[in-house]
Amino acid sequence: MTASHLSHTTAAPVRTRFAPSPTGYLHVGGARTALFSWAFARHFGGTFVLRIEDTDLERSTPEAVQAILDGMSWLNLQHDEGPYYQMKRMDRYREVLAKMLEEGTAYHCYCSPEEVEAMRERQRAAGEKPRYDGTWRPEPGKTLPAIPADRQPVIRFKNPLDGEVTWNDVVKGTITISNRELDDLVIARPDGTPTYNFCVAVDDSDMKITHVIRGDDHVNNTPRQINILNALGAPLPFYGHVPMILGTDGQKLSKRRDAVSVMDYLDKGYLPEALLNYLARLGWSHGDDEVFSMEQMISWFDLTHLSSSAAQFNPEKLAWLNNHYIKAADNQRLAQLVKVDLAKLGVSAEQGPDLAAVIGLLKERANTTVELAQAATLFYRQPAPEAALLEQHLTEAIKPALAEFTEACAQVEWNKAAISAAMKAVLAKHGLKMPQLAMPLRLLLTGQLQTPSIDAVIELFGRECVLERLR
C-alpha cells in the first residue's frame, strides 16, 4: 500500500464493507474478502459493515441470507453495522434516481430489449464492440425520437463520453479504463427497480465506505461505480481487487469438485480459527508466519503484502493447520463438536468413558473432529473382534498371562502408570513381549488391533468395563 493509502486511513475513520448477494451459501472466496475487510477495519479501529445485496429477486432467497449470516457467525467475523438490505432501501434509490434525472446525469431510454439487441448485432457485424448507441441520450441540439406509446422506459446513466477512469488499486496497482469503453448503463429497470452498480455506488456513498476490498471479478464494475459516485459528488473509496482462489487443479473453485461453502468445512470437522488462518494466507503474507491468531492478523493487516496473483487452495495445508488447532483446543469444547459427529455415525457417548478424556488421548493424530469421532467410536461400541484375529492372537500360550493380568486389574490402583507396571510384571513372569499381550487386549476391549497406547486405553475404559470384557 502506498503512503497515500496509509495517510488516508489516519485522516478519516476507516469503514469497510462485505456485501454478498444472497443467491447461495457463503463461498470461501467471499469469506476471505470478508476476513480481509474485517481485519483491515479492526487494524485501524474502524467500522466493518455487512450489507446484503438482495436486488436479484429471482435468485435471492431468505435461506441464502441465513446461510451467509450463519457462516459469518461461525467464523466469528462480527459486523459493527448492519446487516443492511438493499431491498429495504428502495425509497432512497428512487430519491437519488429522481435527483439524477433532474440534474441531467441520467435519462429515460425507451428502446425495447429487441431494439437494443438489434443495435448490438449491427455493431458486431461491423466488427465493433457491442454497446448502447445513445439513441435516447439528450444532447444540446439533438432531436430525440417520439416516445412510443405504452412503453415503460429504463433509466440510463449518462456516462462521460471522453476522458478515462483511473484508480490506484491497492492490490493491482494503477488501472485505467477509457470512458469510450463504457456505454450508458441501465441504472433502473422499466418497473423502477434499480440495478446492481447503481445500488452499490449509492450504498458506498451513503455508508461512507472508505475501502472496498473485493474479488477481482468486480474490476469491470469499478469504473462504472466511480463515474456514478463522481456524478453524485461523493468521495471515492480506495479499491483493492484480490485475485480468485483456484482449486488443486489450477481451475476456478467449483462446487462440483471442491468444498466451496464455508459451512461445508464445519460439517467436515474443521475449526473456524483454522479456516480463518488458512484463508488469511491465501493471497496475503506476513513474513514466513504460517500459524497466527486473528489478534496477530489484526495487528499486521494494513493491506500491504496482498498478492496480485491467484492463490491455489491446498487441502493438505488446511488439514495440517486444523490438526494444530485441534491439539491446542480445549477438550470440553472439542467434545461438544465430536458429540455431533458421533451422532451422525449413530453412536452415543452417554454410556462409556468421559468424552473429553477420550479426546485428550486421541487428538494428537486427528486432522478433523470427524476423524476424532471415528477414532472415538471404539470407546462407545461393543467390541466385535473377527474370529480369525482372535484365533491368531488369543493363543493357548497367552491365555494364562491374560488371566493373570485380568486379576491384576481387579486389584491395581486405577491409573496409567500402575496399569503399565502390572502389565510389565505379567510379561516378565511369563517371558512375553508387549505385543503378545497388547494385541489380544486390544481385540477383547475394542475389537480392533490398532489403538492408542493400550495402558491409556485401559485406564479410560474404567475398571468395571475392562473386567467385564476380559472375563
Disulfide bonds with the S-S distance in Angstrom:
none
